[in-house]
Amino acid sequence: AKRAGKVELVIKGTDKQAVSVPEKDTPEFELRVAAETLVLRALEIRAAQLDVAPTGKDGGYGVSFLVDGVRQPGETVPGANAIKLIDFWKAAAKLDVNDRRRRLAADLVIERGEEKHKAHITSSGTQGGMRMSMVFDPEKAVRRKADVLGLLDVQFAELKNIVADGQGVVILAAPPDMGRTTTLYSVLKMHDAYTSNVQTAEMEPQDSLEGVRQNHYEGGDGPEYSTFLRSILRRDPQVVGVAEMPDDQTAKEVARADMERTRIYLSLRTDNVMTALQAWVKAVGDTEQASKVLRGALAGKLLRKLCVNCRVAYQPSADMLKKLGVPSDKPRQLFKKGGQVLIKNKPEVCPVCRGIGY
């Protein structure tokens, strides 16, 4: 309510020119405020991504936010209004507003006071209508050193041994939006890119890796991803990070590489190590060959932490304590998700986590 009718953001496209603010009391001004409201909400709840997409019901659109890898639902927007919002952000990013079919992408800079955020916008046509995604600060999201990925000491020691081996295939796996790119980049940076020839094969590079030759696959009418990867492997790199496995042929190209001279990290979108191994063996199509070149596998997931401002204490049952391996002879207190706090004896949305509880 405090923000109603106010423009708070400075929006700059690829030409670094700020998008002008329309006159007040005009439909264009109302659209600008509505478009900003979506982004302000996303920034408040620490969302990594904002999506506007058809719901499939009565021509409506739904807004959702990706926070810590978990989808948080937002408001429902009438179809006509949603298209106007999408068109606003496309125009701000200097994308073709009239192209409602192809996948288009561009970057924006969004400023709010001293805050500055980069937003990567993609739009595409779907069977139900237009879809838009906005990823915030993609480079910052994947910048994490390997020693702070959350591995136990014994696990990190094993990872360092695998990295030092420098041969064969190592699988790096994670579910969607659960740190897969972060893990790949972190492990690649464990290699010295100035004494080794380190390269990547990526569809959408998320950050610039110092000293690493990042090869961007743009698809279209060009070669297949597997052919693109083969051309990279023929340049005799010592370390290659393969960010995607879109088809079985890609796995076969990886398995045929010169493993005595090359280390290949293959990033897979799977829930756990066993599923990743099964996907790898199936894609290669030869169990013996798939296992012969394999040197290790690492799987990760994001772990959310409860908001300490609104978490709710409770006494666990004896069965729960037993499952956790905690002695039941001493009183224990656990916590669960909250989302609200009492302010003057009235429940209010937690100002720290904005009601998410994490």
N, C-alpha and C positions, 0 to 999 in steps of 0.2 A: 504494500500500500504506500510506503514511503517513496517508492521509486516510480509510482505511476506518473506517466507523462514526462519522464526525464530521459535524456540521452546521456549515457555515462562513458561510452567507449569511443576510442579513436580507432578507426578501421583503415588499414592501409593494404592496398593490393600489391601486385608484383612491380608496379611502377613506383612504389613507395609514396604515392600520393594519397592523402587521406580522403575517404569517401565523404562527400559533403552532407551536412545535416539538413534535411528539408525544413521548410517553414512549419511552425507549430499550427495546430488545428487543421492539418491537411491529412488525407489518407496516407500519404507517403511517410509523414512523421509517425503516425500510428504504427505503420509497418516497421519502421526503424526501431521503435521502442519494443515491439513484440519480438523482433529478431534478436535484439540485445538481451531481452529477458531470458531467452533460451540459453545463451552463452553465459550470462551471469550466474544462472542456476548451476550450470555445469562446473564453473570455476569454484563456486561455493562448496560443492560437495566433492571436490577433488576428482572430478570425472576425467578419465583419459580420453574418452570419446563420447560424442553426441550424435545420435541418429534420429532422422525423421523418415519414416517409412509407412507405406500403406498397411492398415490393419486387416484389410479384407472384409470389413463389415461396413456397410452403408457408405462406402466411398470415403471413410474416415482415415485419418493418419494418426500414428502414435509417435510420441517423443520418448526416447529412452536414453539412459546414461550408463556408461561402463565405468564402474568404480571398483578398483582392486580386482579386476577381472570378472566381476559379477554385474549382471545387467540389472539396473534399477529403473522401474517404469516411471514415466513422466505423464504429462497430460495428453488427452486426446484432442486432436485439432480437426475441424472440418476440412475436407479435401481442398476446397478452393483457397482457404487461408494457408494451408500447408504449402501449396504450390507457390503462393506469393512469397512465403518465407524462404523456400528453397531458391526461388529466382533472385531474391534479394542477395543472398550469400553468393550465388553464382556470379551475379553482376559485380559484386564487390571484389571477387577474386578474378575478374576479367575473363570469365568463362562464357561460352556461347549460350545465352539464355534460351534460345530457340531450339537448341539441340537437346531433345528430351529422350534420346535413345542411347547414344554412345556413352561410354564411361569417360568422364572428364575429370581432371584433377589439377589443382593449383594450390599455392600457399598464400596465406594472409598473415598479417601482423596485427594483433589486437592489443591495444594499450588501455590501461585503466589506472590513471594516476601514475605512480612509479612502477606499477606492474607492467610487464611486457610478455606476451605469449605469442608463439607461432602456432598457427592452425593450418593443418593440411586438409583441404576440402576435396571430397570426391562426390560426384553425382552420376547417376545412371538411370536408365529406364528399366522397369520391371514389368511383369505381367499385370500387376495391380496399379501401377502408376510410377511416379518418380520416387527416387530414394536419394537421400543425402547423408553423408557421414562427415564429421568434423573431428579430427584427431588433434589433441592439444599437446604441444611441446614434445613431438615424437622423439627428438634427439635426446632430451633430458631423460625420457622414460627408459631408454635402453643403456644409459651410461652407468655402469656398475662394475667395479672390479671383481675379479673372480673370488677373492678372499672374503667378500661380503655378500656372496650369493646365499648364504645360510647353510652351507655344508658343515657337517661336523668335522672336527679336526682329522679324524681318520679318513673321512671321505675326501677331504681336500688334499690330504697327502697322497691318496690313491690317484686323484685327478692329476696332480703334478707328475706322478710317475707315468701316467698315460700320455700326457702332453710331451714329456721328455723322450718317450719312445719314438715319436716322429714318423711312424709308418702306419699303413693300413687305414681302416675306416673306424671312426668313432661316431656313434649315434648320439645326438642331443635331442631329447624329446620333451614336450610339454603340451598340455591341452591348449586350445585357442585362447589367446589373450591372457596367458598365464606365465609369461616371461620367456618364451621360446627364443625370440630375437635377442633379448638381453643375455641369455645364456650363451648363444652362439658368439656374439660380439665379445663377451667377457673371456671366453676360452680362446678365441683368436688372438686377443691382446696378451695372452700368456706367452705367445711367440714373439720374438724380436723381429719386427717387420723390416728392420734396417740391415740385418745380417741374413735374413731368409726372404725368399720370394713368396709373399703371402697374398693370396687373391680370394675373391668371393664371386659367387654366381647368385644374383639376387633379382627378384622381380620388382621389389620396392625397397631400395635401401632406406633404412631408418635414421642412419647417422653416418658421418664421415669418419672413417677409421684412419688414424695417422699412419702413413707408411704402407698402407694396404691398398692394392689395386682392386677397386670394387667394380665389377662388371655388371652393368644394368641390362637385364633382359626386358625388352619392350614388346616382344611378341608381334602381333599384327601379321603382316604378310611375310615376315622374316622366317628364319629357321626355327625348328622346334627347340624346346628347352634343352632336351638331351643333346641335340647337335650343337647348341650354344655351349653347353658344358664340355663337350668333347673338344671343341676348339680351344677352350681354356686349358684343359689338361694336356694338350699337345704343346703348350708353351713351357713345359717342364717346371711348373711351380712346385715349391716344397710343401706349402700348406694351402689348402683350398677349403673355404667354407661354403657349403651348398645350402642355401637358405630354404629351398623347397624341393619336394619330390612329387611333381604333378602327375607322373605316370611311371609305369614299370620300366620303360626304356631308360629313364634317368638313372634308376637304380642299377641297371645293367651296365651303363657307361661308368658308373662309380666303381662297380665290382671289377671291371676290366682294366682299370687304371694301373700304372706302374707303382705298386704299393711299397716297393723297396726304396723308392725315391720321393714318395709323396704321402703326406698325411691329409686325409679328407674328413672333414666334419660334416655329417649329414643331419640336417635339422628336420625332425618329423613331428607332425601334429597328432600326437597320441597321448592317452591318459597316463601311461606308465611304461616302465622298461619292457615288461613282457610283451605288451601289445606292440611296442616299437620293434622288438626283435621279430615278432611274427610278421609284421608288415614288411620289414626288410627282407626276410627270407622269401616271402611270397612274391615280392616284386622282382627279386633277382631271378627266381624260378629255378635255382640250383642250390640246394641246402649246403652241399659241400663247398661250393665256391663262396656262398654268402658267409659261412662260418670261417673259412680260411683267411679272409681278408679283414675280419672283424677284430678290433683291438680293445673295444670298450663301449659302454653305453651309460648315459647319464640322463635321468629324467627329473624334472622339477615341477613344482606348482607354487603359486603365490599362497602365502599364509597371512590371513587377516588377523589383526590384533583388535581386541575389544577396546572401545573408547573408555578410558579410565574415568571420564567425567560423568558418564551415565550408565555404566555397567551395573547390573543388578546382582547382588549377592544372594546365594541360596545354599541350603544344606543338601549335599548329594546323598543319594540312597546308598545302602550298603552294597547293592549289586553294582552300582556305578563305580564305587571306590574299588571294588574287586576287579572290574574290567580295566581300570586305570592302573592297577597294581599298587594301590595306596593302602597301607594298613588301616583297618577300620576301627581300631581300638582307640584312636585319638580323634577328637572332633575336627572336621575339615570344612572349609568354606570354599565354594567355587563361585564363578560368576557367569552370567549369561548376558546376551545382547539386551541393551536398553533402548535408547533413542529419545527418551524424554527425561527432563529434570523438573523438580518442583521449584517454582519461583513464586514466593509469597503464597505458598500452599496451593498453587495452581500448576497443573502439568503444562510444560512448554517444550517445544522442540529443542533438543540439546544444541547449544550454540557452537560446540566444538566439532561434532560429527555431522551436524545438520540433519539429525534424525535417523541416520543410517545405522548407527550403533557400533561402527567400526572406524 
